[in-house]
Amino acid sequence: MAERSFTSAWLQSLIARAFQARPLKNASSVVSATAFLFSSYSLWETSLKRSEFRVFVAPVIRYASPYQNSNFEVFAIPLTIANEGARIGTIMSLGLAVTDSSNRSKRFYSADLGQWSIEKSRTDDFRPFVPIPLPGRSNYTDTILFHARLDEPVMQIVEAAGRFQFKLTLDAALSEDFGLIDRYLRKAPQPLSFEMTLPELDHRAFNSGSGTVALHQKDWQSTVQPN
């Protein structure tokens, strides 16, 4: 009887220890899996994530149209481009489409960098736009001067004060370190649309001072490209 009692107690003790060990094993597995997931996420965010561009446009931009009998117009748009990915990407060019209240549209291209002024236009003292390489987790801020494309049939998109719709597009070269996988998963940067208001238009402003007039966002807030 004593031997049977000893055996029963030993089996109960063994079973109890087995049940105690299992939760510890499960907890250890959960901790290991969690650590692996965090490590994988950190590796993705810091090294593997493709370039992902996001654009921020200032609440005030400038406009100039100093020449008569010409389709030349220029918009000076201060903006920031952020690369929220981990790998380098390059902004090859930017495009701009402007639409007025009568639904006419005109296309512009990224021609120069910096502020516009009538004096600079007379001496051609501008920094030409060049492709912008952006390493991972970095940003670039400048004023982009958008000139009307020479093939545009619309002479003047801004003929009077009012509201104008803008659509900004990025032409980007993204790294393809992983070949077919990157090409398959390629996602082009989305255009950024925003509205600006021109309170008044006085053509005399184009030939004096800064040579520009200001347009502003209706709520005086910067425009942010959604994620």
N, C-alpha and C positions, 0 to 999 in steps of 0.2 A: 504493500500500500504506500509505504514511504517512497519507494522507488518510482511508482506511478505518479505520485504527487510531485516528485522532483522533475520527472520528465515533462509533466503538464506545465509546471512553472517555467521550465527552460524554453518550451515551445512558445508560451505566451510572451516571454521576454524577447525571444527572437522575432516574433511577429511584430511586437511593439517597436523594436528597433528598426525593422524594415519599413514600417509606416512612417517612422520619424525620419528616416533617411530619404524617402521619396520626395517629401516637400522640399528638403534641402537641395536635392538634385534638380527639381523643377525650378526652384528659385535661382539656382546657379545658371540653368539654361536660359531663364528669362534675362538675367543680368548680362550673360554673354551675347544673347541676341540683341539686346538693347545697345550694348557697346558697339556691336558690329554695325547696327543701323546708323548710329551716330557717326561712326568712322566713315561709313559709306557716304552719308549725307555731307559730311565735312569735305571729303575728297571730291565729291561732285561740285559743291559750291566753290571750292578754292582752286580746283585744277581742271575739271572735266566739262563743266557747264559751258555751252556755246555762247558766243557773243549775243547779248540781248540789249538792244538800244532803246533808250527812253528819252523823249525830247521834252524840254520845258521852254516855253516862249514867254518873254517878258510882257507885262500888261500894256506897255506903250511901244509902238514901232514908229518909224519915220518914212515919209514918202516924198519923192521929188520927181518933177517933170519939167526940166528947164528948157527944153528945145521945142520949137514950133515946127509944125509939118513933119513930125517924126513919131514913130511908135515907141520911142524910148521913154521908159518909166523905170523907176528904181524904188524898191522897198528895202529899208534897212531894218533887219529883224534881229534884236539881241536874243540869243538862245543858249541853252546848255544841252549838250548831248551826253548822257550817261551810259556807260557800258556796264550793265548789271550782271553780265556773265563773267566767267572766269578766264576765258581765252580771248586773245586779241582779235579785233575786227577793224575794218577800215571803212570810213565814210568816203566813198568815191565822189559823190556829188549830191546836191539837194535840188529838188524841184519844187516849184510853187505855182499853184493855180489860184487865181483871184476871180471871184464872181461878184457882179454888181446886183443891184435890186431888180434890174430888168432881165436877169439871168444870162447876161453876156459873160463869157469867161475868157481869160487871157493867161498864157503860160509864161513863167519866168524861170531863170536858171541861176545857180549860185556862181556869181562872177568874181566878186572881190570880198575882202575882209576889212572890217573897221568901219568907222563912222563915215557917212557921206557928207561932203560939203561942196559948195560951188567952187571954192578955191582948189580943192583937190581935183575936181573934175576938169578944171582948166589946165592943170599941170600933170594930170594923170598920175597923181601921187597916191595910188592905191596898192594894197597888198593883194595880189591875185589869189583866188581860191585854189588850194591844192588838196589832194586827198588827205584825210585826217586819220592817222592810226590811233586806235584807242585800246590800250592794254586792258586786261580784265580788271573790274572794280575801279575804273577811273572815269573821269569826265572831262569835257572840253567846253569852254565858254568863250564866245566871241559874238560880234555883230556880223551877220552875213548880209552882203549886198546882193539882192536879186535883181537882175536886169531882164527886161523884156526880151523874149526870143525874137530874132530878126525875121523869122518866118511867120510871126503872128499878124493876122489881118486886122485885128482890133487896134486902132490907133491909140486911143486913150481909154483905159478901163475906169479911171477916176476922172469923171467929168463934172462932178458936183459932190457936195457933202452928202453923207448918208452912211449906211451900213454895208459892209463888204464881207463876203465869206472867203476864207483862206483854207487851202489844203496843202500841207507840207509833206513831201515824200522824201525818203532816204534811199539812195542807191548804195548798198553796202556790200563789201566783200568780206565774207565770213570764213574763218579758218576751217579747213577740212582735214584735220589731222587723222581722222578715223575713216577717211575715204567714203565708201558707199553708205556707211551708217550716217555720217554727217549729211551727205547729199539727200538721203531718204528723209531725214528728220529736219531738213532745212526749212526755216520759217522766215519769210521776208519781213522786214520791219513794217509795221502798220502805219498808214498815213495819219497825220495829226490834223484835225479840222478845228477851226476856231473862227470867231467873228470879231471884227474890229469896227469901231465907229469913227468916222471923220466928222468932227463938229462943224467945221467950216473950211472952205477952200478959197484961198487968196493966192492967185498965181504970182503976185509980186514977191511972195515969200521965197520963190525959187531962185531969185537973183540977188538975194541979200542975206546977211547973217549966215545961218547954217545951210540955207538953201533948201530947207525941208519944212513939211508940216507934219503934225503928229496925229496918229490914230491911236485909240485906246480900246482896251477890252471893256465891254459894257459894265462889268462889275469891278473894274480896276484890279483884277486878280490875274496872276500868271496862269497860262494854260498848260496843263499837265497831260501828257499822253497816258491813257489808262494802261494798267498792266494787262 
